[in-house]
Amino acid sequence: MFTDILEKISIREELSSEEASSALQKIVDGEVSNEEVAAFLFGMRIKGESVSELTAFVKVMRNAATLVDVDTKGAVDLCGTGGDKSGTFNISTAAMFVVAGAGIPVLKHGNKSVSSKSGSYDVLETLGVVPNLQKKEVEKLFNETGMAFMFAPNFHPAMKYVMPARRALKVRTFFNMLGPLLNPAQVRHQVVGAFSKEAAKNMVQILANLDTETAFTLSAHDGLDEVSTTSNTEIFELKSNISGNSTSFDPRSLGYKLADSSKLLGGDAAVNAGIIQDIFQRKSTRAQRDIVELNAAFAIHVTGVADSIENAKEMAAESIDSGSAAEKLKLFATTSKKLAK
């Protein structure tokens, strides 16, 4: 019974893979009340989730997902767990177009805001994109533009049984960690920002348990779930195998100046969309551009197209300076509108 699971996590006992799978399966099948879902999410947060439990959760959610059928070769997803309470603008969403402008296919998975003023869905919509496309339209959009945005509720219908509890709790739960691991196109290259070093370490281990080829999972010393320009960032790398140790990346090693965190603050979707437009039109502050360029560089590098982070940085800079990133945003917006009709 589900109450047995709640009892077990209340005394901080780890669930077996079978128990974790069974519990989440009951939730996604709609067999559990909102109150019990909230208790489960909060109880798991208090107990602390193990890699084994999280891997089991990912497998349940992937099995329940609507998959996007496209050629994922060389494609990348870049996203954060959210929940870092930093108030920055939508950095990984901006970086998406810089990566695409460098010729790398992007299959981004995202959602509306849960714990911030503007999620990736919100800012894309404000930028003129139709982010609420279904499977067939997303597949066409990717085939025509080399980019896709997969709105999580459209591809994870079972999430409808979880969202009321998440919204009521208003705190970070393990679904913040699961989200980046549930890409409906099952990309093989990922950059995943996490809210803590421990979460980043867990996530690289989970990705290694699945079908991911290469990944960076990371968490910045300043708390950002991005590669930061205000502090060092702890980065775990998955290639043919994983190291249990992270690398502490200093943005100054790539020639970036350390920024003040206040220079990276955003606001609602309109404010953040304006910042992104300014970056692509080369009217932004240096700090705003630098952090987008840096995160795009890591996404380019993880695909193997650039053999070093230095070369990836050059590709990202060229994407912005040449206007390619801006053109990709324009193409993405016009094509998504056409497909929505």
C-alpha positions in Angstrom: 0.0 0.0 0.0 1.1 3.6 -0.6 0.8 4.4 3.1 3.6 1.7 3.7 5.9 3.7 1.3 5.1 7.0 3.2 5.8 5.3 6.5 9.1 4.0 5.2 10.4 7.4 3.9 9.1 9.1 7.1 11.7 7.2 9.0 14.3 7.9 6.3 14.6 4.4 5.0 15.8 4.1 1.4 13.3 2.5 -1.0 14.3 -0.4 -3.1 14.3 0.1 -6.9 11.0 -1.9 -7.0 9.4 0.1 -4.3 10.4 3.4 -5.9 9.1 2.3 -9.3 5.9 1.0 -7.8 5.3 4.2 -5.8 5.8 6.5 -8.8 3.8 4.2 -11.1 0.8 4.5 -8.7 1.2 8.3 -8.8 1.4 8.5 -12.6 -1.6 6.2 -13.0 -3.7 8.6 -10.9 -4.2 6.1 -8.1 -2.9 8.4 -5.3 -4.6 11.5 -3.8 -3.0 15.0 -4.2 -2.3 15.0 -0.4 -0.5 11.7 -0.6 1.5 12.9 -3.6 2.5 16.0 -1.7 3.5 13.9 1.3 5.6 11.6 -0.9 7.4 14.5 -2.7 8.1 16.3 0.6 9.1 13.1 2.4 11.6 12.2 -0.3 13.1 15.7 -0.1 13.5 15.4 3.7 14.9 11.9 3.5 17.2 12.7 0.5 16.9 10.7 -2.8 19.4 8.0 -3.7 20.7 7.5 -7.2 19.0 4.1 -7.2 15.6 5.7 -6.4 16.0 8.5 -8.9 17.1 6.1 -11.7 13.9 4.1 -11.0 11.8 7.2 -11.1 13.4 8.3 -14.4 12.6 4.9 -16.0 8.9 5.1 -14.9 8.6 8.6 -16.3 10.3 7.7 -19.6 8.1 4.7 -20.1 5.0 6.9 -19.6 6.2 9.6 -22.0 5.1 10.4 -25.5 8.4 10.1 -27.5 9.5 12.5 -30.3 10.7 10.5 -33.3 13.6 12.5 -34.9 17.2 11.9 -35.7 19.1 12.9 -32.5 22.6 12.4 -33.9 24.7 15.3 -32.7 21.8 17.0 -31.0 22.0 18.5 -27.5 19.7 19.5 -24.7 20.7 22.2 -22.2 18.7 22.9 -19.2 18.7 23.4 -15.5 16.9 21.8 -12.6 15.5 25.2 -11.5 14.8 25.8 -7.9 18.1 27.8 -7.4 16.1 30.9 -6.4 18.7 33.1 -8.2 16.4 35.3 -10.2 18.6 35.3 -13.3 17.2 35.6 -16.8 16.6 32.5 -18.9 20.2 31.7 -19.6 19.9 28.2 -21.1 17.0 29.3 -23.3 19.1 32.1 -24.7 22.0 29.7 -25.2 19.8 27.4 -27.2 19.8 29.8 -30.1 23.5 30.5 -29.9 24.2 26.7 -30.1 21.8 26.4 -33.0 23.4 29.3 -34.7 26.7 27.4 -34.5 25.2 24.6 -36.5 24.4 22.2 -33.6 20.9 20.6 -33.5 19.0 21.5 -30.3 16.3 19.4 -28.7 15.3 21.4 -25.7 12.8 20.2 -23.1 11.2 22.6 -20.7 8.2 23.9 -18.8 6.3 26.9 -17.6 7.5 28.6 -14.5 7.0 26.6 -11.3 9.3 28.4 -8.8 10.5 31.4 -10.8 9.0 34.4 -12.6 9.7 33.0 -16.1 10.3 29.5 -17.2 11.6 28.6 -20.7 8.0 28.2 -22.0 7.1 31.7 -20.8 10.1 33.5 -22.3 9.8 31.7 -25.6 6.2 32.6 -25.9 7.1 36.3 -25.3 9.8 36.0 -28.0 7.1 35.1 -30.5 7.6 31.3 -30.5 4.7 28.9 -30.2 6.0 26.6 -27.5 2.9 24.5 -27.0 3.3 22.2 -30.0 2.3 18.5 -30.0 4.5 15.6 -31.2 3.9 15.8 -35.0 4.5 19.6 -35.1 7.6 19.3 -32.9 9.0 16.7 -35.2 8.3 18.9 -38.2 9.8 22.0 -36.5 13.0 20.1 -35.7 13.3 18.8 -39.2 12.8 22.2 -40.7 14.9 24.3 -38.3 17.3 22.0 -36.4 15.6 23.1 -33.2 12.8 21.9 -31.0 11.2 22.9 -27.8 9.2 20.1 -26.1 6.7 21.5 -23.6 6.9 18.9 -20.8 3.1 18.5 -20.1 2.5 17.6 -23.8 5.0 14.8 -23.6 4.6 13.7 -20.0 0.8 13.6 -19.6 1.2 11.7 -16.4 2.6 14.9 -14.9 -1.0 16.2 -14.5 -1.2 14.0 -11.4 1.9 15.6 -9.9 1.6 19.3 -10.7 -1.1 20.2 -8.2 1.1 18.9 -5.4 4.2 20.6 -6.8 2.4 23.9 -7.1 0.9 23.6 -3.6 4.3 22.8 -2.0 6.2 25.6 -3.8 9.5 24.0 -2.9 12.0 22.1 -4.9 11.3 18.4 -5.2 13.0 15.5 -7.0 11.0 16.4 -10.1 13.3 19.3 -10.5 16.1 16.7 -10.9 14.0 14.4 -13.1 12.9 17.1 -15.5 16.2 17.4 -17.4 16.6 13.6 -17.5 13.2 13.1 -19.3 13.9 14.6 -22.7 11.1 13.1 -25.0 13.5 12.8 -27.9 16.0 10.9 -25.7 19.0 13.0 -26.7 22.4 11.5 -26.3 24.3 14.8 -25.4 23.3 17.0 -22.5 24.4 19.9 -20.3 22.4 19.8 -17.1 22.6 22.5 -14.4 21.8 21.5 -10.9 20.9 23.3 -7.7 23.8 21.7 -5.7 27.1 19.8 -6.3 25.5 16.7 -4.7 22.6 16.9 -7.2 25.0 17.3 -10.1 27.0 14.3 -8.9 23.8 12.2 -8.7 22.6 13.3 -12.1 25.7 12.3 -13.9 25.5 8.9 -12.3 21.8 8.6 -13.4 22.7 9.6 -16.9 25.4 7.0 -17.0 22.8 4.4 -15.9 20.8 5.3 -19.0 21.7 5.8 -22.7 23.5 9.1 -22.6 26.8 9.3 -24.6 28.2 12.5 -23.2 27.1 15.0 -20.6 28.2 17.8 -18.3 26.3 18.1 -15.1 27.2 21.1 -13.0 26.5 23.4 -10.1 28.1 26.8 -9.5 29.6 27.9 -6.2 27.3 30.9 -6.2 24.3 28.5 -6.3 23.4 28.9 -10.0 22.3 25.9 -12.0 24.3 27.2 -15.0 28.0 27.6 -15.7 28.6 30.8 -13.8 30.6 33.9 -14.6 30.4 35.1 -11.0 32.2 32.2 -9.4 33.7 28.8 -10.1 31.5 26.0 -11.2 31.8 22.3 -10.2 31.5 20.2 -13.4 31.1 16.4 -13.7 31.7 14.9 -17.1 30.3 11.7 -18.6 32.1 10.3 -21.6 32.8 6.6 -22.1 32.9 6.4 -18.3 32.4 8.8 -15.4 34.8 10.1 -12.9 33.4 10.5 -9.3 35.3 13.8 -9.0 34.3 17.2 -10.4 36.4 19.8 -12.0 36.3 23.3 -10.6 35.9 25.5 -13.7 37.1 29.2 -13.4 35.5 31.4 -16.1 38.7 33.5 -16.0 40.5 30.5 -17.6 38.6 31.3 -20.8 39.2 35.0 -20.6 35.9 36.1 -18.9 35.9 38.7 -16.2 34.1 37.8 -13.0 30.7 39.4 -13.0 28.6 40.7 -10.2 25.6 38.4 -9.7 23.3 41.5 -9.7 24.2 42.0 -13.4 22.6 38.6 -14.3 19.2 39.3 -12.7 16.1 39.0 -14.8 12.4 39.6 -14.2 9.2 38.4 -15.7 9.0 36.9 -19.2 8.9 40.3 -20.9 12.0 41.5 -19.1 13.9 38.3 -19.9 12.9 38.3 -23.5 14.2 41.8 -23.8 17.5 40.8 -22.4 17.8 37.9 -24.8 16.9 40.1 -27.8 19.6 42.6 -26.6 22.2 39.9 -26.4 21.5 38.7 -30.0 21.4 42.3 -31.3 24.7 43.0 -29.4 23.1 45.7 -27.3 23.3 43.8 -23.9 25.7 44.3 -21.1 28.9 42.3 -21.2 27.9 40.2 -18.2 24.6 39.2 -19.9 26.3 38.1 -23.1 29.3 36.4 -21.4 27.2 33.9 -19.4 25.0 33.0 -22.4 28.1 32.6 -24.6 29.8 30.5 -21.9 26.9 28.1 -21.4 26.5 27.8 -25.2 30.2 26.9 -25.4 29.7 24.0 -23.0 26.7 22.7 -25.0 28.7 22.9 -28.3 31.7 21.2 -26.7 29.6 18.3 -25.2 28.5 17.2 -28.7 32.1 16.7 -29.8 31.9 19.2 -32.7 34.5 21.3 -30.9 37.4 19.4 -29.6 38.1 21.9 -26.8 36.1 24.4 -24.8 38.3 27.2 -26.3 37.2 26.3 -29.8 33.6 25.9 -28.6 33.8 29.4 -27.1 34.9 30.8 -30.5 32.0 29.1 -32.2 29.5 30.5 -29.7 30.9 34.0 -30.0 30.7 33.8 -33.8 27.1 32.7 -33.6 26.2 35.9 -31.8 28.5 38.3 -33.7 27.5 37.0 -37.1 23.8 37.3 -36.3 23.2 33.6 -36.7 21.7 33.2 -33.2 19.3 36.0 -34.0 18.4 34.4 -37.3 17.8 31.1 -35.6 15.4 32.7 -33.1 13.5 34.4 -36.0 13.3 31.2 -37.9 12.1 29.2 -34.9 9.4 31.8 -34.2 8.1 32.0 -37.7 8.2 28.2 -38.3 6.5 27.4 -35.0 3.7 29.8 -35.8 3.2 28.3 -39.3 3.0 24.8 -37.8 0.6 25.9 -35.1 -1.9 27.0 -37.8 
